[in-house]
Amino acid sequence: MHPEELKEAIQNIKTWKRSGERAPHKPLLILYALGCLIRGESREMLYDDVKDDLKKLLMDFGPFRLSYSPNYPFVKLANDGIWTVSGSKTLDTKKDWSDRELAKNQAAGGFTEEVFCLLYNNQELLREVAGSLLKYNFPDTIQEDILAQVSIDLEFTGKTVRSPLFRQRVLKAYEYRCAVCGFNVRLGDTLKGCL
């Protein structure tokens, strides 16, 4: 696969749509995986290890739902040719798999080896892919928040990027209040402002 083919594949990922509304499940998963790649984590991720992070991304940056399904993109993205998913038994990517079934089968997913190597060896391509996902799937007003949550710096120069858990630990330690004045404006558990 060449860089242009990967960019085209990313732009053509199949997303659920209804009445003009697009579900951001797959774009958020790809951005999350890009953040993991930047931090030097392994290509494949256990579903059990990432499901809570994915659910939080869906809650914070997707349309309101009564329930959120991180299991959907984790399995279905494999149908777009850039992602693999495996388990203790073969996982049919056309079927819907519950959290429990994925955990029982020790499901793991990640970019295909070819895509992973292409992104790993080409930081400019990685930035282009992340920028494209943001541009075509999310309003400008939340793009920086998404990047912060998945620990991607589009201006990065190869230096170490901190874990997304760092931000959560600091916010929790300060009880989601400004460390200077104590003011608290939140959307969910995300600090949004300080006067």
FITORDO-543342 format. One record per atom (N, C-alpha, C): x, y, z. Coordinates in nm, 3 decimals. Each point is the difference from the previous one (the first is absolute). Layout:
residues N
     east    north       up
        X        Y        Z
...
END
This chain:
residues 195
     east    north       up
    0.085   -0.118    0.000
   -0.085    0.118    0.000
    0.090    0.125    0.000
   -0.037    0.095   -0.082
    0.072    0.127   -0.009
   -0.070    0.104    0.086
    0.068    0.108    0.039
   -0.064    0.104    0.081
   -0.131    0.053   -0.057
   -0.004    0.021   -0.131
   -0.123    0.052   -0.062
   -0.114   -0.100    0.013
    0.032   -0.129   -0.011
   -0.102   -0.104    0.015
   -0.053   -0.002    0.143
    0.089    0.018    0.097
   -0.045    0.003    0.139
   -0.089    0.121    0.025
    0.039    0.116   -0.050
   -0.083    0.120    0.020
   -0.139   -0.019   -0.061
   -0.003   -0.062   -0.117
   -0.129   -0.026   -0.065
   -0.082   -0.100    0.081
    0.065   -0.105    0.051
   -0.070   -0.099    0.082
   -0.058    0.064    0.126
    0.074    0.090    0.062
   -0.047    0.068    0.121
   -0.120    0.088   -0.034
    0.006    0.072   -0.111
   -0.112    0.086   -0.039
   -0.124   -0.081   -0.035
    0.019   -0.124   -0.043
   -0.113   -0.083   -0.045
   -0.048   -0.101    0.104
    0.042    0.015    0.126
   -0.050   -0.095    0.100
   -0.152    0.012    0.008
   -0.064   -0.114    0.016
   -0.146   -0.002    0.006
   -0.044    0.043    0.140
   -0.085    0.102    0.004
   -0.054    0.046    0.129
   -0.151   -0.006   -0.005
   -0.057   -0.031    0.114
   -0.146   -0.004    0.012
   -0.056    0.140   -0.017
   -0.109    0.012   -0.076
   -0.064    0.130   -0.022
   -0.151   -0.014    0.013
   -0.060    0.106    0.054
   -0.147    0.007    0.003
   -0.041    0.146    0.000
   -0.085    0.038   -0.092
   -0.050    0.138   -0.009
    0.113    0.103    0.000
    0.105   -0.027   -0.073
    0.111    0.094   -0.009
    0.097   -0.005    0.117
   -0.028   -0.079    0.102
    0.088   -0.012    0.116
    0.093   -0.118   -0.020
    0.131    0.024    0.017
    0.101   -0.105   -0.014
    0.049   -0.042    0.137
    0.013   -0.130    0.019
    0.056   -0.051    0.126
    0.151    0.011   -0.006
    0.063    0.056    0.104
    0.145    0.019   -0.003
    0.080   -0.116    0.057
   -0.063   -0.116    0.016
    0.065   -0.114    0.067
    0.135   -0.038   -0.060
    0.001   -0.027   -0.130
    0.125   -0.044   -0.064
    0.105    0.109   -0.003
   -0.034    0.126   -0.037
    0.102    0.105    0.005
    0.062    0.016    0.139
   -0.081   -0.008    0.105
    0.054    0.014    0.136
    0.092   -0.117    0.033
   -0.036   -0.121   -0.041
    0.086   -0.115    0.025
    0.134    0.016   -0.073
   -0.005    0.046   -0.124
    0.125    0.018   -0.076
    0.087    0.106    0.067
   -0.059    0.111    0.043
    0.076    0.103    0.069
    0.061   -0.054    0.129
   -0.077   -0.081    0.072
    0.050   -0.061    0.123
    0.122   -0.089   -0.031
   -0.013   -0.080   -0.105
    0.110   -0.091   -0.038
    0.122    0.079   -0.049
   -0.022    0.113   -0.065
    0.112    0.085   -0.042
    0.075    0.054    0.122
   -0.077    0.039    0.103
    0.063    0.046    0.124
    0.083   -0.109    0.064
   -0.051   -0.122   -0.001
    0.075   -0.114    0.055
    0.128   -0.023   -0.079
   -0.008    0.011   -0.132
    0.117   -0.019   -0.086
    0.106    0.106    0.032
   -0.042    0.125    0.014
    0.093    0.109    0.032
    0.071   -0.026    0.132
   -0.072   -0.054    0.097
    0.059   -0.027    0.132
    0.085   -0.127    0.001
    0.008   -0.069   -0.113
    0.085   -0.118   -0.009
   -0.064   -0.126    0.056
   -0.132   -0.001    0.011
   -0.067   -0.120    0.050
   -0.010   -0.104   -0.110
   -0.034   -0.122    0.037
   -0.002   -0.110   -0.097
   -0.110    0.019   -0.104
    0.017   -0.067   -0.112
   -0.095    0.011   -0.111
   -0.139   -0.048    0.038
   -0.008   -0.112    0.069
   -0.130   -0.055    0.039
   -0.035    0.039    0.143
   -0.126    0.032    0.022
   -0.051    0.038    0.131
   -0.108   -0.098    0.041
    0.004   -0.044    0.125
   -0.108   -0.083    0.052
   -0.124    0.085    0.018
   -0.113   -0.050   -0.047
   -0.125    0.075    0.012
   -0.028    0.036    0.145
    0.020   -0.095    0.090
   -0.026    0.025    0.142
    0.083    0.117    0.054
    0.119    0.021   -0.055
    0.087    0.108    0.047
   -0.040    0.137   -0.052
   -0.070    0.005   -0.112
   -0.030    0.130   -0.061
   -0.148    0.036   -0.004
   -0.087   -0.092    0.037
   -0.144    0.026   -0.017
   -0.047    0.122    0.079
    0.051    0.021    0.121
   -0.044    0.114    0.079
    0.045    0.132   -0.062
    0.123    0.003   -0.053
    0.049    0.120   -0.068
   -0.084    0.029   -0.124
   -0.031   -0.103   -0.076
   -0.080    0.018   -0.121
   -0.141    0.048    0.034
   -0.057   -0.056    0.105
   -0.134    0.040    0.041
    0.000    0.148    0.041
    0.103    0.042    0.072
    0.009    0.141    0.041
    0.011    0.090   -0.122
    0.078   -0.039   -0.099
    0.010    0.079   -0.123
   -0.137    0.013   -0.068
   -0.074   -0.109   -0.006
   -0.133    0.003   -0.061
   -0.095    0.089    0.079
    0.008   -0.006    0.131
   -0.087    0.082    0.085
    0.035    0.149   -0.014
    0.128    0.031   -0.003
    0.043    0.139   -0.004
   -0.013    0.065   -0.138
    0.017   -0.079   -0.107
    0.010    0.061   -0.133
   -0.099   -0.054   -0.102
   -0.084   -0.091    0.039
   -0.101   -0.052   -0.090
   -0.137    0.056    0.036
   -0.100   -0.030   -0.081
   -0.135    0.044    0.032
   -0.051   -0.072    0.126
   -0.091    0.065    0.071
   -0.055   -0.060    0.121
   -0.070   -0.131   -0.034
    0.024   -0.099    0.082
   -0.065   -0.131   -0.011
   -0.038   -0.047    0.139
   -0.099   -0.087    0.008
   -0.035   -0.059    0.129
    0.106   -0.100    0.043
    0.067   -0.061   -0.097
    0.112   -0.088    0.029
    0.104    0.018   -0.110
    0.125   -0.030    0.035
    0.110    0.017   -0.094
    0.065   -0.135   -0.024
    0.044   -0.022   -0.124
    0.047   -0.132   -0.041
    0.141    0.004   -0.059
    0.102   -0.001    0.085
    0.136   -0.002   -0.054
    0.033   -0.131   -0.070
   -0.077   -0.105    0.027
    0.022   -0.129   -0.065
   -0.026    0.008   -0.151
   -0.092    0.087   -0.039
   -0.034    0.010   -0.142
    0.121    0.038   -0.086
    0.065    0.115    0.023
    0.112    0.033   -0.089
    0.119   -0.093    0.015
    0.020   -0.054    0.121
    0.115   -0.087    0.024
   -0.002   -0.122   -0.092
   -0.119   -0.051   -0.027
   -0.014   -0.116   -0.089
   -0.024    0.042   -0.145
   -0.093    0.092   -0.020
   -0.044    0.035   -0.136
    0.106    0.072   -0.083
    0.095    0.069    0.065
    0.104    0.069   -0.076
    0.084   -0.098   -0.083
    0.001   -0.126    0.042
    0.075   -0.102   -0.076
   -0.057   -0.018   -0.141
   -0.125    0.037   -0.021
   -0.062   -0.012   -0.133
    0.046    0.108   -0.097
    0.077    0.098    0.050
    0.047    0.109   -0.085
    0.142   -0.020   -0.051
    0.063   -0.112    0.036
    0.130   -0.036   -0.056
    0.122    0.062    0.064
   -0.017    0.078    0.107
    0.116    0.062    0.064
    0.020   -0.051    0.143
   -0.086   -0.087    0.047
   -0.005   -0.043    0.140
   -0.014   -0.151    0.004
    0.058   -0.062    0.100
   -0.021   -0.143    0.021
   -0.058   -0.021    0.138
   -0.072   -0.106    0.013
   -0.053   -0.039    0.131
    0.012   -0.151    0.011
    0.043   -0.045    0.117
    0.018   -0.144    0.021
   -0.041   -0.034    0.141
   -0.012   -0.128    0.025
   -0.037   -0.046    0.134
    0.036   -0.146    0.016
   -0.040   -0.057    0.113
    0.030   -0.140    0.024
   -0.075   -0.090   -0.099
   -0.107    0.054   -0.058
   -0.065   -0.067   -0.113
   -0.023    0.105   -0.106
   -0.021   -0.041   -0.122
   -0.018    0.093   -0.111
   -0.121    0.089    0.024
    0.020    0.130   -0.020
   -0.108    0.097    0.020
   -0.054    0.042   -0.136
   -0.126   -0.031   -0.027
   -0.066    0.040   -0.123
   -0.028    0.150    0.009
    0.067    0.079   -0.084
   -0.013    0.146    0.010
   -0.131    0.053   -0.059
   -0.079   -0.087   -0.058
   -0.132    0.041   -0.049
   -0.104   -0.011    0.111
    0.033   -0.071    0.106
   -0.091   -0.024    0.112
    0.023    0.106    0.108
   -0.104    0.028    0.078
    0.014    0.089    0.116
    0.047   -0.082    0.118
    0.106    0.047    0.067
    0.056   -0.069    0.115
   -0.019    0.085    0.124
   -0.049   -0.060    0.107
   -0.021    0.074    0.125
    0.133    0.016    0.074
    0.000    0.092    0.097
    0.118    0.017    0.085
    0.042   -0.132    0.063
   -0.098   -0.071    0.051
    0.028   -0.127    0.068
    0.062   -0.103   -0.095
   -0.053   -0.009   -0.122
    0.054   -0.096   -0.097
    0.144    0.038   -0.039
    0.025    0.130   -0.018
    0.134    0.043   -0.036
    0.099   -0.027    0.113
   -0.043    0.022    0.124
    0.087   -0.027    0.115
    0.027   -0.150    0.012
   -0.105   -0.080   -0.014
    0.014   -0.146    0.011
    0.096   -0.054   -0.105
   -0.003    0.061   -0.120
    0.086   -0.046   -0.110
    0.135    0.072   -0.004
    0.029    0.078    0.104
    0.127    0.074    0.008
    0.028    0.073   -0.132
   -0.102    0.073   -0.046
    0.011    0.071   -0.128
    0.108    0.106    0.006
    0.078    0.006   -0.106
    0.104    0.101   -0.016
   -0.016    0.060   -0.139
    0.027    0.128   -0.011
   -0.011    0.066   -0.129
    0.109    0.103   -0.018
    0.023    0.038   -0.124
    0.098    0.102   -0.031
    0.013    0.016   -0.149
    0.077    0.101   -0.040
    0.025    0.020   -0.142
    0.062   -0.128   -0.057
   -0.023   -0.024   -0.128
    0.068   -0.111   -0.066
    0.150    0.027    0.009
    0.081   -0.103   -0.012
    0.146    0.020    0.007
    0.047    0.099   -0.105
   -0.056   -0.009   -0.119
    0.040    0.088   -0.109
   -0.032    0.147    0.033
   -0.122    0.025    0.050
   -0.040    0.136    0.035
    0.082    0.051    0.118
    0.020   -0.085    0.100
    0.078    0.039    0.118
    0.141    0.042   -0.041
    0.067   -0.079   -0.082
    0.136    0.032   -0.045
    0.003    0.128   -0.081
   -0.098    0.018   -0.086
   -0.007    0.120   -0.083
   -0.012    0.125    0.088
   -0.087   -0.004    0.100
   -0.019    0.114    0.090
    0.119    0.019    0.093
    0.054   -0.109    0.049
    0.113    0.005    0.093
    0.123    0.065   -0.064
    0.019   -0.028   -0.127
    0.119    0.050   -0.071
   -0.022    0.133   -0.072
   -0.120    0.057    0.012
   -0.029    0.124   -0.072
   -0.085    0.092    0.088
    0.067    0.083    0.081
   -0.072    0.089    0.091
   -0.086    0.101   -0.073
    0.044    0.045   -0.116
   -0.081    0.095   -0.077
   -0.131   -0.065   -0.044
    0.006   -0.125   -0.044
   -0.121   -0.073   -0.038
   -0.091   -0.016    0.120
    0.056   -0.033    0.115
   -0.080   -0.014    0.122
   -0.073    0.129    0.031
    0.069    0.114   -0.009
   -0.065    0.130    0.025
   -0.109    0.028   -0.103
    0.026   -0.034   -0.127
   -0.101    0.021   -0.104
   -0.125   -0.083    0.026
    0.020   -0.126    0.038
   -0.114   -0.088    0.028
   -0.081    0.054    0.117
    0.067    0.039    0.108
   -0.071    0.054    0.116
   -0.074    0.128   -0.037
    0.066    0.088   -0.073
   -0.065    0.125   -0.041
   -0.121   -0.023   -0.088
    0.012   -0.095   -0.091
   -0.111   -0.034   -0.090
   -0.119   -0.056    0.078
    0.027   -0.089    0.094
   -0.108   -0.056    0.082
   -0.073    0.110    0.076
    0.075    0.093    0.055
   -0.062    0.110    0.075
   -0.082    0.088   -0.093
    0.058    0.038   -0.111
   -0.064    0.093   -0.094
   -0.134   -0.053   -0.051
   -0.004   -0.128   -0.036
   -0.119   -0.054   -0.064
   -0.102   -0.060    0.097
    0.034   -0.009    0.128
   -0.092   -0.066    0.093
   -0.041    0.081    0.122
    0.071    0.111    0.027
   -0.028    0.073    0.123
    0.005    0.150   -0.023
   -0.086    0.075    0.071
    0.005    0.146   -0.013
    0.130    0.055    0.058
    0.042    0.115   -0.052
    0.123    0.064    0.046
    0.003    0.020    0.151
   -0.116    0.026    0.058
   -0.007    0.036    0.142
    0.043   -0.112    0.095
   -0.001   -0.124   -0.045
    0.039   -0.109    0.091
    0.128   -0.073   -0.043
    0.058    0.041   -0.111
    0.116   -0.073   -0.051
    0.118    0.001    0.097
    0.031    0.114    0.060
    0.111    0.007    0.095
   -0.025   -0.088    0.122
   -0.127   -0.005    0.047
   -0.035   -0.084    0.115
    0.020   -0.148   -0.033
   -0.038   -0.038   -0.122
    0.019   -0.140   -0.042
    0.149   -0.033   -0.002
    0.079    0.087   -0.061
    0.145   -0.023   -0.007
    0.061   -0.012    0.139
   -0.045    0.084    0.093
    0.053   -0.006    0.136
   -0.037   -0.132    0.066
   -0.123   -0.046   -0.022
   -0.044   -0.123    0.066
    0.071   -0.124   -0.055
    0.039    0.002   -0.126
    0.070   -0.116   -0.056
    0.152    0.021   -0.005
    0.045    0.110    0.057
    0.144    0.033    0.010
    0.069    0.009   -0.135
   -0.061    0.076   -0.090
    0.063    0.026   -0.129
    0.028    0.149   -0.010
    0.123    0.031   -0.037
    0.039    0.137   -0.028
    0.033    0.004   -0.149
   -0.082    0.069   -0.077
    0.021    0.002   -0.144
    0.129    0.071   -0.039
    0.060    0.067    0.093
    0.129    0.066   -0.025
    0.115   -0.079    0.061
   -0.026   -0.125    0.042
    0.102   -0.074    0.073
    0.125   -0.022   -0.085
    0.111   -0.014    0.069
    0.129   -0.015   -0.070
    0.068   -0.130    0.039
   -0.076   -0.096    0.044
    0.059   -0.128    0.036
    0.033   -0.011    0.148
   -0.026    0.107    0.077
    0.030   -0.008    0.142
   -0.108   -0.082    0.071
    0.027   -0.041    0.120
   -0.093   -0.081    0.077
   -0.127    0.079    0.030
   -0.113   -0.065   -0.017
   -0.129    0.060    0.031
   -0.054   -0.068    0.123
   -0.053    0.079    0.092
   -0.049   -0.059    0.124
   -0.127   -0.080   -0.022
   -0.026   -0.088    0.091
   -0.118   -0.085   -0.004
   -0.126    0.083    0.022
   -0.113   -0.038   -0.064
   -0.125    0.073    0.024
   -0.045   -0.016    0.145
    0.049   -0.100    0.069
   -0.038   -0.019    0.140
    0.057    0.111    0.089
    0.110    0.063   -0.043
    0.062    0.107    0.078
   -0.100    0.113    0.023
   -0.065    0.043   -0.106
   -0.098    0.110    0.009
   -0.112   -0.037    0.096
   -0.049   -0.122   -0.011
   -0.109   -0.043    0.089
    0.045   -0.001    0.146
    0.121   -0.046    0.025
    0.051   -0.003    0.138
    0.011    0.140    0.058
    0.050    0.095   -0.079
    0.013    0.137    0.048
   -0.138    0.061    0.027
   -0.093   -0.018   -0.095
   -0.135    0.053    0.021
   -0.065   -0.059    0.125
    0.015   -0.129    0.019
   -0.058   -0.066    0.117
    0.065    0.052    0.128
    0.131    0.017   -0.001
    0.072    0.047    0.119
   -0.049    0.139    0.042
   -0.034    0.085   -0.097
   -0.048    0.135    0.030
   -0.152    0.006    0.002
   -0.064   -0.114    0.005
   -0.146   -0.012    0.005
   -0.068    0.079   -0.112
    0.062   -0.004   -0.118
   -0.053    0.065   -0.120
   -0.021    0.149    0.019
    0.086    0.062    0.078
   -0.005    0.145    0.025
    0.132    0.063   -0.042
   -0.006    0.129   -0.028
    0.121    0.074   -0.034
    0.094   -0.002    0.120
    0.127   -0.030   -0.023
    0.098   -0.006    0.108
    0.028    0.137    0.059
   -0.029    0.108   -0.075
    0.028    0.135    0.047
   -0.117    0.059    0.079
   -0.121   -0.002   -0.061
   -0.113    0.068    0.065
   -0.109   -0.094    0.050
    0.005   -0.126   -0.039
   -0.100   -0.096    0.048
   -0.128   -0.004   -0.081
   -0.012    0.083   -0.105
   -0.120    0.001   -0.081
   -0.013   -0.129   -0.079
   -0.123   -0.040   -0.027
   -0.025   -0.129   -0.062
   -0.110    0.014   -0.104
    0.034   -0.015   -0.127
   -0.099   -0.008   -0.107
    0.031   -0.127   -0.076
   -0.096   -0.095    0.002
    0.026   -0.130   -0.062
   -0.110   -0.038   -0.096
    0.039   -0.085   -0.093
   -0.094   -0.070   -0.085
    0.032   -0.146    0.025
   -0.085   -0.068    0.073
    0.034   -0.136    0.049
    0.111    0.016    0.101
    0.111   -0.068   -0.021
    0.113    0.019    0.091
    0.115    0.070   -0.069
   -0.031    0.069   -0.110
    0.103    0.074   -0.072
   -0.006    0.147    0.039
    0.110    0.053    0.054
    0.011    0.139    0.040
   -0.007    0.085   -0.126
   -0.093    0.096   -0.003
   -0.020    0.081   -0.120
    0.043    0.145    0.017
    0.014    0.050    0.120
    0.037    0.140    0.010
    0.023    0.045    0.141
    0.058    0.115    0.010
    0.028    0.061    0.128
   -0.009    0.150   -0.018
   -0.069    0.068    0.089
   -0.010    0.147   -0.009
    0.113    0.065    0.075
END
